[in-house]
């Protein structure tokens, strides 16, 4: 009925960081962890270790300037006739 819930290592390809956690996903690729046991490994493109939001390296978007440009561009559009 329920999927198997086992230990899995997630490998962040962007930062090289590895996390040992439990998950229902599996893999035929394995890795030997620090405790000497062998676990399935799942490669992920991005995780909390490399995502700009979590690392603090995100760029701040100029939303105020965009709103002002939008309002200036469409000023009077759809106005009363």
C-alpha positions in Angstrom: 0.0 0.0 0.0 2.6 2.6 1.1 5.8 3.4 -0.7 9.1 2.4 1.0 10.5 5.2 3.1 14.3 4.8 3.4 17.4 6.8 3.8 18.6 8.6 0.7 21.4 11.1 0.0 20.6 14.2 -2.0 23.5 15.6 -3.9 23.3 19.3 -4.9 25.2 19.5 -8.2 25.5 23.3 -8.0 27.3 23.5 -4.6 28.5 19.9 -4.1 26.7 19.7 -0.7 25.2 16.4 0.2 22.2 15.7 2.6 21.2 12.5 4.2 17.5 12.3 4.8 14.6 9.9 4.4 12.5 9.8 1.3 10.3 7.6 -0.8 12.4 8.2 -4.0 15.0 5.6 -4.9 17.9 5.3 -7.2 20.2 2.6 -8.5 23.2 4.9 -8.1 24.7 4.6 -4.6 27.2 6.5 -2.4 29.1 5.6 0.7 28.1 8.0 3.4 30.3 9.3 6.4 29.0 6.6 8.6 30.3 3.9 6.3 26.9 2.7 5.1 25.9 2.8 1.4 22.8 4.8 0.5 21.0 5.6 -2.8 22.0 9.0 -4.1 19.7 11.5 -6.0 21.3 14.3 -7.9 19.5 17.6 -7.8 20.2 20.7 -9.8 19.5 23.1 -6.9 18.7 22.9 -3.2 18.7 25.2 -0.2 22.6 25.1 -0.2 22.8 26.8 -3.6 19.4 28.6 -4.2 19.9 32.4 -4.2 17.0 33.0 -1.9 18.5 30.8 0.9 22.1 31.8 0.3 21.4 35.5 0.4 22.9 36.1 -3.0 19.6 37.0 -4.7 19.3 40.1 -6.7 16.8 42.8 -5.7 14.3 43.6 -8.4 13.3 47.2 -9.0 9.5 46.6 -8.6 8.8 50.2 -7.8 10.4 51.4 -10.9 8.5 48.8 -13.0 5.2 49.9 -11.6 5.9 53.5 -12.3 6.9 52.8 -15.9 3.8 50.7 -16.3 1.6 53.5 -15.0 3.3 56.1 -17.2 3.0 53.9 -20.3 -0.7 53.1 -19.9 -1.7 56.5 -18.4 -5.1 57.3 -19.8 -5.6 53.9 -21.4 -9.2 52.8 -20.9 -10.2 56.1 -19.5 -13.7 57.5 -19.5 -15.2 58.6 -22.8 
